[in-house]
């Protein structure tokens, strides 16, 4: 009972610390001339361990964890006496993972997953001077596929769940009184300014040693032309300065036409300037309900960005945003996580609208009703809005990507989250949708982003969406596999980008287009689309490569977005590489089987009885009439190879399908396991051998189970007879040998895919019926007991698969999700 009480008390204290001491970080400029503050950069050499029994290992921060688990990070630092001050803040630009932060054994606070900055106020008494201070961060990056946020089931190779201390860490200190934060809300006719002042503990502004005054100056950000100046005494007892400054003929910040104001606040003690802070603000244009033609580019931070130093990150982000601006785009979508403060500041200055969203991607509708997930989503939305609302470039809040627009649970979730956002901010709300069916007439968002899978680019010629909100098409065009010449692949990539963008931009009912991504990027798992290439974790579909070199597709986007002349391109189609393996294999097997049927009377006799008189054939096995082992093995092997070749033809044909890539990522979270699966898919001979071995193993397992039942019945039946049975029952697949020869070529014709799947289903049902009739004879039992035995074997197989693939990954929820997306 005592332990339970202590645990409850600890949880209460943690929640109290989290609520009271974690504040939102306000970034503003402080002139060095006043020398009022400084900072200690805590990047660099840290140590980490996975468990309390583990040794501490060196690591460099910022660092992205590539695996899931529980980690502890530790850093020692020493403060000099000259760094003693009256206020301290510990700033984490980004902690990814469920985190708890300790300083000198004291808990500063906890936080759920988020990508926005977090700052902790630290008392001077909690720090040591001329002694080592210990900073410890506990991170939990494990995944619960029902409630974990961010939820990133990878779509087209997106970087999946990351964790770690992925941006700089600083200890900021300074003297008081000082400016703690500046909040500027720009209205069409005035600026509402609120400045928070920090004083020494226990002091009030009125009782301070010197009276304080605040000088507020407003300039245009580009020309520094004064707009308004106001000197206000701070006389009230609360450490806050509020004022409203009128704007005459105020200009509105609009995409590609940014108008910013610079607000400079100077704090005076008597007549001496003691602190100064500058922020930029603008009157953001209302794009909700407008007729703006969206020309957007999708941008994301992969692992290479997250481990950059602050200055290098600023340089890389500025280069990317300028590259997007040069295309003629008016919007940037930041996929899956909040961007850095530097990125938003650059977009403010360039005039690029920004769409920010919570990291929910491809979440099954069944999980959207989970109260824990909804609570976490609301918390992330609160962080996102508080972080981004001060930037005029942020025009919309996103609820994630990959929703099934025809599932009422998904629509209910979106409606509830939209209502939650609307109570906090008036900017537009958007969500990403996917699936084969057109969008419904009513959607609970202001903007719908419709994902066009690469294999469905041809469908862009038929844009039939009549919804209650504008639709923005999200288009990704992967580069062809590297087997072709690089120059030809780049030309073909650009040609497909041109066709896709032209179809979207010329459509009357489409509000715009979103091309994704800007750069090639690294993720933590390989990608099926390009096979077993050397850098298999690189997703190559960007307008630029991962080194920043532009491709021909970039120049195409510049032409279409800006209305300039298109570059010369080679027309063509991306034809998948053909293989004659299936034709040769099917033909050879067919000739071998026909040869033995023609030349060996025993073979022709066995085949006739197995298909025309199957009951008598199985009775012969029960009566221990031996079959030729070689012919039995030949029939069984040919049947298993036929079925393996059929399955391999389907898998090899759909190797460019993004859904298959997602399934592999979900089923095989280990990058090594997925790479082996990709290697097998791209090497059909090896996959046929593996599937044949698996089928043979299942046949042997089935034989052992049947032998166990026979022994339990106190009967005698030789194991060789049972082996003959399990190898002759699937002989129905020998009739699929002609299908093996033509299947892969036939799959290239989309209108035949359904018929071919139906043919395969018929063969499987025939095999099940043959198995049922055979077991009834072999086991000498009733039809009901035979059906029960067959059901037990099938249930056992499914149970083994669930044990392998289900733990924590919600098999049935994802099965329902993808089956709904594939329906038309």
N, C-alpha and C positions, 0 to 999 in steps of 0.2 A: 504493500500500500504506500509505503514511504517513497519507493522508486517511482511509482505512478505519479505521486504528487510532485516530486522533483522534476519529472519529465514535463508535466503540464505547466509547471512554473517556468521551465526553460523555454518552452514553446511560446508562452505568453511574452516573455522578455524579448525573444527574437522578433516577434511580430511588432512589439512596441518600438524596438530599435529601428526596424525596417520602416515603420511609419513616420518616426520623428526625425531621424538623422539622415536619411537618404534624400538629397535634394537634386533638382535638375540643374545641370551646369549651364551657366550663362557665359558665353564667350564674347568678350569685347576687348577692344584695344586699350592698353594703358601706356601712356608715354613714359619712356625710360628716364626722362629728365627729372621726374618727381621722385624716383627711386623709392617707391612705396611698397613694392612687392617683389618677390622672387619665386623661384621654383627649383625643386630638386627632381631631376629626371630619374625615374626608377626603372628605366628599361635596362636591357643588357643581361648581365649574368644573374640568373636565378637558379634555384634547384627545385626538383619535383620528385614526387614518389607516388606510387599507386596505392599502397596500403601502409598502415602504421608500422607494420613489420618490415617494410621495404627500406632499403638504403636511399638516401637522397642522391639524385643524379643531376649533373649540370644541364642547364638548358638556357637558350637565349629567348628573351621576351622583347617584342611581341612574338607569339608562337601559336600555331594552329595545330590542335591535336587531330591526328588522322584516325584515331580509334575511339571507341566508346567505352566509358568506364568512370571510375571515381578517382580523381587526382587531387593532390595537394601541391601548391606552389609556395615557395618560401624565398624571401629576399631580406638580407640584412643591410641596413644602411645606418650611417652615423651623421648626426647633425652637429655642426660647429656652434660654439657660443654666439658667433656673429649672426647666426640664423635664428636666434631666438626672436620671437615675434608675438603678436597678440591674437592672431587668428591663423588657422591652418585648415586646408582642405585637401583631401586625398581624392584625386580624379582618376577614374578609369574611363578611357575613351570607349572601350567596349569589352565587356566580359560575356563570352558566349558559353552558356551552360547554367545550371542551377548553382548559384554561388553563395558563399558565406565568407566574409572578409574579417580578419582578425589583426589587430595591431597590439603587439606586446601582450598577447594572451587575452585581450579584451575584444569581444565581438562588436564590430562596428555596424554590421547590418547584413541582411540577406536579400537575395533577389532571384526571381524566376528568370527564365530565358528572355533575353532582349538584346537588341543591337544598338540601343541609344546610350549616350554617355551616362555615367552615374558618378555622383560626388558625395563624399562623407565629410561632415564637419568634425574636426578633431580638437579637443581641448589641449591646451599647452601642458597640462599636468599629465597627459597620457603619453608624452614623448620624453625620451631621454636625450641629454646633450653630453657630448664627449663619451657616450656609450653606444653600444649597438642597439638599434631598434629592430624588432622582428616583425615583418609583414607576411602574413600567411593568407592564401586564398584557396579555399576548398571548392572544387568544381565537380559537378556530376553531369556527364554528357551521355548517360545511358538513354535508351529510347523506349518509350511506351507508345506503340503504334496507335493507341486510342486517344491519348491525352497529351503527348509530348508536343511542345511548341519550342522552336520551330518544327513544323512537320513538313519535311521535304522528301516525299517519295519522288525520286528523280524523274523529271520529265525532259526527254531529249538531252540527257547528260548534264543536267544542272548540278552544280556543286552540292553535295548532300550535306547532312548535318555536320557542322564544324563545331569545335569547342576550343576553349583556351582563352588566354589573355591576348587578344588579337589586335589591339591598338595600344598606343603609348599609355604609360602610367606616370603620374606626376604628383608631387607633394607641393602645393602652392601655399605660400605664407606671405604675410604682410602686416602692416601697422594699421591701427584704427585711430580716429574714425576713417572709414573708407566707403566706397560705393560697392555694395554687395551685388546688386543686380539692377539692370535697366530693362524695363518692359515698355515697348512702344507699340501701340495699336493704331494703325493708320486708318482713319475714316475718310470718306470723300471730301469733307470740308475741314477737318482738323486732325491733329495728332494728340492722342491720349497718352501721356507719358507718366510712368510710375517708377520712381527711383527708390530702392531700398538702401538705407544707410546702416552700416554696422558700427557700433560703438563698443567701448570696453564693457565687460560684464558688470551689470548692476548700475550702469550710468543711464540717464535719460538725456535726451538732447537739450532739454531746458536746463537741467542741472549740471551740464558739462562745464569744464573750465573755461571754454571760449564758445561764443555763439557760432552756429554753423549757418552757412548760406549756400545755396545751389544756383549756379549759373547754367542755364540751358540755352544752347545755340543750335539752330537748325540750318543746314546748308544743303544745296543740291550736291549729290555725291560726285558727279562728273566734273563740274566747274568750281565747286566749293563756294558758290555764290550764296551769301547770307540770305536766309528767308525770314528768320525771326530770332530774336534774342530776348531772354527774360531772366532777371535775377530775382530769386525768391528766398526769403528767410525761412529757416526751418524752425518753427516755433512750437509746433504741437509736440505732445509727449511720445508719439509713436515714431520710430526711426524710419520715416517714409516721406517722400516728396511726390506730390501729385500735381499735375497741371494739364491744361488743355490749350494747345497752341493752334490758332486758326491758320488754315491754308487757303490762300486766295489763288484761284485758277490752278488748282492742284492737278497734276498729271497722273495718269493711271499706269501702273506697271502692267504691260501686256507682253505676251510671247513675242520675242524678237524685237521688242521696242521697250527696253527696261527703263524705268524712271525711278531713281532711288533718292532718298533723303538721308543725310548723315546727321545724327543727333549727338551732340557733344555735351556732356555733363561735367561741370567742374565743381568740386566741393571745396569751400573756403572755411577755414577756422580763423575767425577775425578777418584779417585782410590777406591771409596767406593761403595759397592754393595747396591743398593737402592731397587731393586725388582727382583724377580725370579719367573718364571712360567715354568711348565712342562706339556707337552702333549704327548700322545701316537698316533702313526700313523703306517700305514702299506700299502704295495703294494697289493691292492685287486685283486684277481684273476678274470679273465673274465669268467663268467659262461654262458653268452649269446652265443648260438650256440655251446656250449660244449656238450659232451656226458655224463655229470655227472648224476648219478642215484640219483634222489631226494629221500631222506628218511626224511620226514618233520613231525613236530608236531605243531599243532596250539595252540597258547597261547593268552590269553586276560586278561585284567585287569577288574575284576568285581568291584562292589561297595566296597567290603571289602578292595581291594587294594588301592582304591582312597582315603580312609580316614585314611590310615596309616601315621605315622610320617616318617621322612626321613630315619632314621636309621633302623626302622622296615621294611620299604619298601625295602631298600637295602638288608636286610637279606632275606626277602621273595622272592625277585626276584632272588637272587643268588641261593637259594635252588631250585627254579623252573628250572632255566637254567641248573644247575648241574644234576637235575633229567632227563631233556631232553637229555643232553650229555651222560648220562649213558645208555640210550636206544640204543645208536649207531646212533642216528639221526645226520644229517649234516645240518639241516635247521630248522628255527623257523619262522612260519608265525604269525605276529601280526595282529589280525583281528580288523579292524574298527577304529583304532586310533593310533596315534604315541605313541611309548613306552616312558618310562622315559629314561633319559640320563644314569642312572645307569644300566638299562637292556642292552643297547647297549655296554657299557663298559665291562660288564661281557661277552657278546657274542664275543667281540673282543679278550678277553683273552682266552676263552675256544675254540674258533674256530667253532662257530655256525653261519652259514649264516643266514641273517635276511631278510625277505620280509616285507616291510612296505607299507601301503596303505592309501588312503583317505577314510573317512567313508561314502561311498555310498553303500548301501545294498538294493537289491530288489527294485530298482527304475524303475517305468514303463517307457517303451521306449518313450511314448508320451511326457514325461516331459524332455527328454534329449535334446530337441531342444530349451529349454528355455534359453534365453541369460543371465538372471540373474543367473541361476544355473551354467551355463558354466563359467561365470566370477568368481563366488565363488569357483568353483572347481579349476580353474587356480590359484587363490590365495592360496588355501590350498596346492596344489602341490608345489608351490614356497616355502611355509613355510616348507613343508615336506623335500624337497630336500636340502634346506639350513641347516636344522637341522641335517639331517642324512648323508650328503655326506662326512663328515670328518671321518666317521667310516668305516674301511675296511670290517666289517662284513655285512654291508648293500649292498646286491647284486642286489636288484630290487625294483622298484617303482610300486605300485599297484593302479589300477583305480577303485577298489571296487569289489563287489560281486553280483551275482544274475542276470547277464545280459542275455537277450534272444539272443542267437547267430544267430538266423534266422531273426531278425528284422533289417532292413537296418538303422533305426534311431539309434539303439544301436551301430551298427558297425560304423556309421558315427561319433558318439560321441567318441567312442574309438579311431578312427583314428585321429581325431582332437586333442584329449588330448595326444595321443602318440607323435604326431608331436610337441606339446608344450613341453613335457618332453625332447624329443630328442634334442631340442635346448638348454637345460640346463645341461643335464648329459647323459653319454653314457651307463649307466647300463641298465639291461634288464627291460622290461615293461611287466606287467602281469595283468590279469583280471580274475575274477571268473564268470563262466557260469552255467546255470541250464536249465532244461527242459527235456522232454521225447525223443526228437529227437537227433540223433548223431550230433556232431559238424560239421560245414561246412568245406570245403576244405581250404578256405582262411580266416584267422583271422588277424586283424591289431595289434596284440601284439606278444611279443617274447615267452610268456609262458601262457598257458591256464590252469586254475584250474577248473576242472569239478566236480560239486557237486553231490554226490550220496546220494539221500534221504534214510533214514533208511528203508523205506518200499520197496525200490528198490535194496536192497543189492544183491538179487538173480541175477540181471542183470549184475553183475560184471563178470559172466562167459562168457559174450559175449561182449568183448571190441572191438567195431568196429569204431574206430576214425582214419581217415586219414586226418590230418590237416597240415597246413603249419608251425606249431610250436609244440614244445613238449607239452604233456598233463600230468597234474598232477592230480590224482584222490583224491578228498577230501571225506573222509569216517568218518561218525559218527555212532556209535553203542550205542544206549541208553540201560541202564540197564533195565531188566524186572521189571514190577510193584512190589511193596513191598508185595503184597499178598502172594508171594511165599517165601520159606525159603531163608534167606539172602545168605547162602553159595551156594545154588543151582543157585540163580540168578547171583552171581558173576562168577560161573563156566560157565554158559550159555553165559554170556556177553563176557567172554574171548574166548569161542569157536567161537562165531560169529566174533569177532575181528580177530582171526586167519584165518578164511575162507576168510574174506574180504581182508586182507592184502596179503594173499598168492595169491589170484586171481590177484591182481594188480601187485605185484612184479614179478610174473611169466609171465606176458603178454609182448609180444615182442614190441608192439607199444605204450606202456605206459612208460613215462619217469620216473615215480616214484609215490609215494603215500603220502598223507597228512592225518594223523590221528588227529581227533579233538574231544574234547579238551584235554589238559593235565589234568586239574582239573575240578571237578564239580564247578559250579559257581552260584551265586545268580543273578537274574535279577529282574526287577520291576513288572513283571506280572507272574501269574501262568502258568503252562504248562499242556496242555491237555493230554499228553502222559501217565502221571502217575495218573490221576484222582485227587480226593479230599483228598490227603494225608496231614499229618500235615504241613510239610515244602514244600508247593506246589510251591514256587518260586525258588526252587533249581533244577537246570538242571543236572541230574545225568547221565552222559555219559562219564565221564573222566577216564583216566588211573589211576587217584588218586582221592580220595574224597576231599571235600573242607577243610579237616583238614590236608591234606598232606599224608594220609595213602595210600600206593600203593595197587592196586587191582591185581587180577590174570592177567587181560588184560595188565597191565604194563609189567609183566614178559614175556608175549607173544610177545609184541613189541620188548623188549630187545633181545629175541631169533631170531626174524625174521630180525631185523635191523642189528644185530651183527653176525648172522650166527651160533649161539650156539644152543644147544639142547632145544627143546620145552618142557615146563612143561606138566605133565599129565593133560588132560582135559576130562570132561565128555561130549561126543557128545550128541547133542539134538537139538530140534527146539523150538523156542519161540511160543507156541500155545496160542492164545488169549483165555481168559476165555469164555466159552460158557454160554448161558442163554436159559432156556426153557420157558421164559416168553412169547415170541412171538408165540411159538407153542401152549401153553396152551390158550393164549388169542384168537388166531385165531380159535382154535378148539371150545372153549366155545361159541364164537360169532356165528360161523357157526351152531352149534347145536341149539342155541336159535332161530336163524332166521328160520331154517328148521322146528323147532318144531311149531312155530306160523303159518308158511305157511301150515303145515299139519293139525293143530288142529283148526285154526280159518279161516273160509271161507272168512271172510272179508279181511283178510290179503292176502290170495291167490288171491282174486279178485283184490285187489289194485295192487299187484305186476304184475298180468297179464296185466292189463290195462296200468300201468305205463311204461311197456317195449314193449308190443305188440301194444297197441293203445294209444300212449302218447298224441296225439292231443285230443282225446276224454277225456282222463284223465284230462288234463289241462282245457278243456272246462267245465267239471263238477265243477272244482274249481271256474271258473269265474261265473258260475251260482249258486254259493254259496251252493253247495252240500257238506255237512260237512263230513269229514273223522273222523274215531275214533282217538281221541287225543293220546291215549296210543300207538296205532300202529304207528301213525305218529312219535311220539317221539322215539319209539324203532327203526324205520328204520333210522331216522336222526342220532341218537346217534351211532347206529351200523356202519353207513357209515362213520361218522367222526372218530370213533375209528379205523376203518379199515385203513383209509388214514393216521391217526396219527401213527399207528403201522408200516405201510410201510415206512414212512419218518423216524421214529425212528430206524428202522432196518438199513437203509442206514447210518444214522448218527452214530449209535453205532458201526457199522462195520468199519467206517472210522475214529474212534476216535484216531487211531495211525498215521493218515495221517498228515504230517507236513504242507501241504497246508491249511488244515482245521484249524490247530492251528494258522497259520498266518492270515487267514481271521478273526478269532475270535479276535485276537489282534488288527487288523485294525478296525473292526467294533465296538469293545468294548474297547476303550483305558483305561477305568477305570479298575484297577486290581480287585476291588470288583465285578464289573459286570461280568468280565470274569470268576472269580471263581464260581459265581452262574451258569453261562452257563456250565462250566466244570462239576459242580455237577449234573446238569440236564442230560448232555450227558452220564455220568457214572451211572446214575440211570434211566434206561429206563421207569419204571412205572411212575415216576414223569414227565418225558418228554412227555409221551403219554397223561397223564392227562392235562398237560399244552397245548399241541397242540390241543387236543380235545376242551378245553375251548376256545382257540383262534378261531378255526373253527366255533364253536357255536356262538361266538361273531360276527364273520364276517357274518354269516347267519342272525343273528338278525339285523345287520346294513343294510344288503341287503334288508331285509324285510321292514325296515323303509324307505329306499330310494324308493322302489317300491310303498309303500303306499303314499309317497309324490307325485310321478308321477300320481298315480290314482286320488288323490284329485285334482291335477292340471288339469286333464282331465275332471273334474266334473262328475266323475263316483263313484259308490258305490261298494266297495268290502271289505268284512270283513277282519280285520287284521289276524284273525285265519286262513282264507283261504290262505293268503299270507304266513303265517308261515308254513302251510302244503306244499305249493309249494317249499319253500327254503329247506325243509327237505326231500322232495321226489326226487328232482332233483339229488342230489348226491348219490341216491340209486345205481347208477352204480358201486360204490365202493364196494358194497356187493359181487360182482363177484370176488373181489380181496381177499376174505377171505381165499381161498386155498393158494393163493400166500403169505399171511401173515404167514401161518404155515411153509412154506418151504423157505421163502426169506432169512432169516439170514444165514441158512446153505448153501444156494446156492451161497451167496456172497463170501464164502470162496474159491470158484472155480473161478479164475480170468476170464476164458473164458466165464463165464455166466453173468458177470457184465453188459456188453453192452446189452445183450438181456433183462435182468431184468429192466434196465433203459428204454429200448424201451417199455416194457410192461407197466411200470408206465406212460410213456408219452402217450400211447394209451388210458389209462383210463382217464387221464386228458383231452385229446382232446374229448373223448366221453362225459365227463361231460360238457365241454364247448358247444358242439353241443346240448346237452339236455337243457342246460340253454338258449341257443339261441332260440330253438323251443318253450320252455315254456314261455319265455318273450314275444315272438311274440303273443302268445295267451292271456296271462294275461294282457298285455298292449293294446291288440287289435289295433295293429299298423302295419306298413309295415316292411319288412325285413331290409331295410336300416336304419330306425329309431331304430329298435331293436338292430342292430349291433352298431349303434352310442351310444345307451344307455349302451350297454355292454362294449364298448371301454372306455366310460367315467368312468364307475365303476372301470375298470382295471387301467386306468390312475390315478384315485384318490388314489387307493391303492399304486401304485408305487410312487406317489408324497409323500404320508405319509412316506413311507420307506426312500425316499431320504431326507426328512426333519429330520428323526431320525439319519441317518447314513452318509449323504453326507457332512455336513458343513466342508469345507476346506480339505476333504479327497479324492477328485477326484475319485468318484465312477466308472465312465466310463473308466478312464485310467487304473485302477487296474483290472476291469473286462476284458479289452482287454489283459492286461499283463498276467493274469493267464490263460485265455483261450488259449493264444498262447503257454504257457509253457506246458499245458496239452495235446496239440495236438501232434500226432505222425505221 
